[in-house]
Amino acid sequence: QVQLVESGGGSVQAGGSLTLSCVASGYTYNNRYISWWRQAPGKQREAVAAIAIGYGNTFYAETVKGRFIISRDTTATTVYLQMNSLKPGDSVMYLCAGSTRWYGGYWWKEAQYSDWGRGTQVTGSS
């Protein structure tokens, strides 16, 4: 049974920071690939970042590169998305997704993932 649970969403001002968490269960340590996605109302889902749990390789969308950091804890049970220098466009729903592999290495393809969390909402504040 695979289960993904996100947490850490909330209200944040532009320029602020926020860290999201994704607990992924049902995958093996060296055969788990986790990615973060986001989606604004009326917009297409966008890949944000990804990590190969067993290897530590990380990948980022150009829109967040240099601002966001994806990582895992020491037990490889939780994946984090540290978001810095937040912009208004970053205040959307964030979801984590899991897969046992990336076909062709295309981590940014939505079809690669069959397991999704419910999402956690990031909202802008003034």
N, C-alpha and C positions, 0 to 999 in steps of 0.2 A: 504494500500500500504506500503510495507516494503522497506526501502532503507538504505544501508550501504555505508558510504563514508569515506575512509581512507585518511590520510594526514600525513605529517611529515617526509617522506622519504627524503633521501639525501645522500651526501657523508660524510663518517666518517673514521677516522683512527683507526687502531687496538688499543684497550685499551680505546677508547673514548666512549661517551655516546650519545644517541639519543632517543627522545620520539615520539612515533607514536600516532595518534588519530584516533578514529573510532566513527563517529556519526551514531547512529542507530535510525531510526524512524519507526513508525508503530507497535511498541510493547508496551505492558502495563508495568508499573513500576515493578510490582511484578511477572511478567511472561515474563522475557526476559533473555536469556542466550547468552552471547557474547564470542567468542573465537578468538584468533589470530593464524594464520597459516603462514607458510613460505614455499617457494618452490624455489629450485635452478634449473637451466636449466638441463633437463635430469634426474631429481631426483623426487622422490615421494613427495607429499605434506606432511608437517610435522606439527602436532599440537604443539603450543608453550605455550599458556596459555589460561585460561578461567576464567570467572567470572559470578556468578549468581547475576544479577543486584539487585533484590529485597531482597537478603539476604547478599550479600557481600562476599560469599564464593569464594575463589580463588584457582586455580589449575595451576600447572606448569609441563612442561616436564623436565625430569632430565637434559637435555642438557643445560637448561637455568636457572634452579633453583639456587637461590642465586645471580644471575646476573640481571635478568629481574623482573619487578614488574608490575602487571596488576592492574588497579584501575579505578574508575569512578568518575565523578565530583559530586558536591553537588546536582545537579538537575537530576542526573542519565541519562543525555542525551548523554554523551560522555564517551567512554572507552579509557583509555590510556595504552600504553605499554612502560614503561620506560626501556630502554636497557642500561646497564652499562657493563664496561669491555668487550667491543665488540671484537670479534675474526673474523678472515677472513671468517670463515664459516657462520657468521651471516649476511654477506652482500649479501642478496638475496631479492626476492620479498616477501612482507608481505601482507597478506589479513586478513580481519576480516570477521567473519561469525556469523550469528544469528539463533536462534531457540527459540521456545516457551517452549521447555522442553528438557531434556536429558534423553532419554529412557535408563533405567537401570543405569543412572548416568555416562554413558560412554562419558564424554565430549571430549575425544580424538578421537572419531570415526567420520570420515568425513561424513558418511551417516546421522549423527544426524542433519546436517545443510542443509537447503534448500535456505538460503539467504546469498549471498556473495557480498562483495564489489569488486571493480575493482582492488584493490591492490595499494601499494605504494612501490617504489623501494629503497632499501638501497644498496649503492655501497661503496666499499672500496677505500680509497685514500692513497697515499704515500707522 
